[in-house]
């Protein structure tokens, strides 16, 4: 697996985890973000950055962003995002 594929796989997995919370749970804490250290599927040391923010107006859809990057190379990281709509669907 290449470095980019490894980072992408980690980002997809973390995004899936981030989306386990529904709109009703997230509306109470949005906007919110966190960064923590972890490992990719190939064992690379990386930082995971997760953020929940309003897509538009407060109280509307929530955008979920995940960025995975090696500590020395934020700009070379991989970002994935999806939206949780107010009715609970993801887009």
Buried (B, 14 or more C-beta within 10 A) or exposed (E): EEBEEBBBBBBBBBBEEBBEBEBEEBBEEBEEEEEEEEEBEEEBEBBBBBBBEBBEEEEBBBBBBBBBBBEEEEEEBBBBBBBBEEEEEBE
